[in-house]
């Protein structure tokens, strides 16, 4: 079973853990596909796929999710 989550990161804690260092580097409108069971430690793990703005990467995200659910290797992460 797969799940999706959306978070309101008011204090931008997730954004900071993903590399935010000033107002110009705030992480928003971003989507990532992670392997099942992968735990986040100090930083998020390497995603199987990442991209954004979300509206521009819907098809790629659907493909990455389908591949991840089948256990296939997904193409390397990279933002558009």
Beta strands, then each sheet from edge to edge (+ up, - down):
strand 1: 31-33
strand 2: 49-51
sheet 1: 1+ 2-
end
